[in-house]
Amino acid sequence: MSTHLRHFARELASETAQPERLALHIGGLADPDLDITHCLAGLDALADEAEDRLLPGLKGGDLAHALLHVLGEQMGFQGNLGNYYDPGNSFLHLVMENRRGLPITLSLLYMAVARRMGIHLDGIGFPAHFMLRYADETGSWLIDPFHRSVVQEDDASSYLTGVFRQPVRLHSAVAEYAVSTRMLLLRLLNNLRNVYLSNNIFHSALAVLDYMVLVEPNEPDLWRDRGLLHIQSGAMLAAESDLRRYFTRRNRLHLFWADPQVAIPGLPGLFWDGNYAPTREEREVMTALKHVRATIGRIN
């Protein structure tokens, strides 16, 4: 386990875990020597600069617009429209350095800077887009750091419809899309994993999954995906261990020991009954597991 991954696990277990600290430890994937203390001091400095630029006594929509103007216009934090799929957009320390990022990393930076100024912003995880929510006694507003917009909360559906140029209907109140720290991290990490997978950078995708299974250890699909990537890298013992966790977390451990050829419905000798029968996905994992065991047997 790398130093940053170890510190990430420790921070994640803390009741006072800060999203920006956790995100910076994810940055260890890009820079193993990343100085987290220096980065946090950089966030403090950004907050001091923003506070100096922000007019005192603002509330409601005026404050939301002012935050966007100061951080987005004056300080230059913008969406990286020209190179959206650059992995660097998902690393907070690089967003701080380059002042370009994704909706989620820009939102994370806004949250960290605003909190240092005594302003609370919620991360809002809409489908396919991440925004911020600011609320006070005068009302509530959505801030979109990526597209540099502020909208009334009631206008969320129409705003997203304009962003995606197709009808978007929200099925819950905006506040119900607020994300926890763990949800934010999973979304951030999932973006990064998808970028690496789309570019066939499997060792980096595997390193991202090391973080993801710490954030959500009870999610079977993460263990499945990490196990399959271990196969890709040739780490068969690690693959077998992760695929066992996959079946265990699905309460289907009996399939871990089964032969996928016997488990296909309709074949002579079928011995599965009812809910014990494997799904199509489970059969595919069982087939991969059979390959793992055959490889281990040849090595040993």
Buried (B, 14 or more C-beta within 10 A) or exposed (E): EBEBBEBBBEBBEEEEBBBBBBBBBBBBBBEEEBEBEEBBEBBEEBBEBBBEEBEEEBEBBBBBBBBBBBBBEEBEBBBBEEEBEBBBBBBBBBBBEBBBBBBBBBBBBBBBBBBBEEBEBBBBBBEEBBBBBBBBEEBBBBBBBBBBBBBBBEEBBEBBBBBEEEEBEEEEEBEEBBBEBBBBBBBBBBBBBBBBBEEEBBEBBBBBBBBBBBBBEEBBEBBBBBBBBBBEEEBBEBBBBBBBBBBEBBEBEEBBEBEBEEBBEEEEEEEBEEEEBBEEEBBBBBBBBBBBEEBEEEEE
